[in-house]
Amino acid sequence: MRHEIKKITKIVDEVITFCMCAFGATNTEVSIERAPGEYRVRFLFQGVSINTAELSDLEKTMAVGRNPELEDYYWQLAGETESSNELELIAMMSDSATVEYHDGILNIALTRKL
Amino acid sequence: MGLIILSPSGLLHDYFAVGGAGATLVNAGLCGMICCFLLKIFKINITGPFIAAVYTVIGFAFFGKNIINIWPILFGVGIYTKVQGVPYKNFALVALFGTTLAPLFSTIAFASFLNGWWAIAFGCIVGLGAGIVLPPLASHMLRFHDGYNIYNIGFTGGMIGSFSTALLRSFGFTIEPTSLLTDEYDFLMKFFFITFFSMMIAGGLVLAHRSDANLGDSIRKIFASSGRLVSDFTRIGDYPSTIINMGVMGLVSTLFVFLLGGAFNGPVIGGILTVVGFAAFGKHPKNCIPILLGVYIASLLKVWETGSTGVIIAGLFGTTLAPIAGQYGLFSGVLAGALHLSIVMNVGVLHGGINLYNNGFAGGFVAATLVPVIDAFVGEKKNET
């Protein structure tokens, strides 16, 4: 796969930008793990302010699933602006995504197969 | 049909004027079927971007794309995917939109100083070459305008077309924009398309009624979207709300043509169908009407006649800048539309009409110039969720 590392860093850039701008995250931790056959990216955001509807929309958006028909063309758009988000594109670049929120802490875990 | 296939097909060759209504409609139908066939054999899901691509190809099959000249681009993209070792479906969207450069083949094969099979062979080689370089360039060009120009392949095609035209002109080829238009089928086409768009709205309402989804909620989500790439309304909303939005945008576009006193010729129909297609992939009344308004106001102040085909298609295709209105509001959208009219009337000479999405080419420059300025003075809005 070409540009694989750059795609991972674009994903990280987009998710962090979004959660800091839209949800006001005050503390951020990121973990990128190269496992056999896949990348695992975990985000932990603290100080997040998010309501039930926003969480539901986020979960729905991240559930789109891998879409190579669009990913190979549009991936360079991820992480490019702070005024609008490309979360749907991030979901299209991920094979699986889980979103968990509890007491101001937002966890997002993404898996991207190679 | 023979006349259509043998025409240079660059901007603006209205196929109604070239081959008549029957041949034009058959050409549009067959081009649409070729697209659907490709989606079928490559097992591609029908999502917003592909709805936009199919409608765009059908729309431009009224003035520039035909059942012969689209193939070199489609095969060129195929060669790129073979070389890169990726499935064709990964770049099928680029291939379909990439047929913007279809006149490259037609112009060289049928309207150059070369003759016979040599001309056709050279046209094929140049068309294939354009298709091969399209995918990497299209992906890279996105960063130029950050997704605020929805017709990104139009911008990419404009770059490739300008390079190709400059090279060809330096070897003695004559490539200039022409204007061949007819209003002969105006009434028939208006009747047909108003009926078609009304049926889309009715169909969407029926589908929504049969599903469990909340239509109002889906429409609200679509309207809340800025439309910046990548905004797939079949996912942001759902299929019924997307189909309704497509029908509504068809009627809004038709109303725009009526208000400006224009006629339904090939390019205008192409513009309307492209707007309808992109109503599944970024366009809705809220982010398009400011652009249409901007083009209309600018046409009153500038040298071009308001009801001319040039101004009308600048408005319709100018909605490529809809994300600017969607992101930064009404005034920014009007400004973008007004600026777009001047730019689009001046960039065509660079590629000599070889790039059919001339408005996408112009839109790239407008978006890349305007967005940073607006962002600096208007300021960022809250990130969408």
Interface residues (C-beta under 8 A of the other chain):
Chain A: R2 F18 C21 A22 E54 D57 L58 V64 N67 P68 E69 L70 E71 D72 Y73 Y74 W75 Q76 L77 E80 T81 E82 S83 S84 N85 E86 E88 L89 M92
Chain B: I44 N45 T47 P49 F50 Q84 V86 P87 K89 N90 F91 A92 L93 V94 P135 A138 S139 H140 L142 R143 D146 G147 S226 R228 L229 V230 S231 D232 R235 I236 P323 Q327 D375 E380 K381 K382 N383 E384 T385
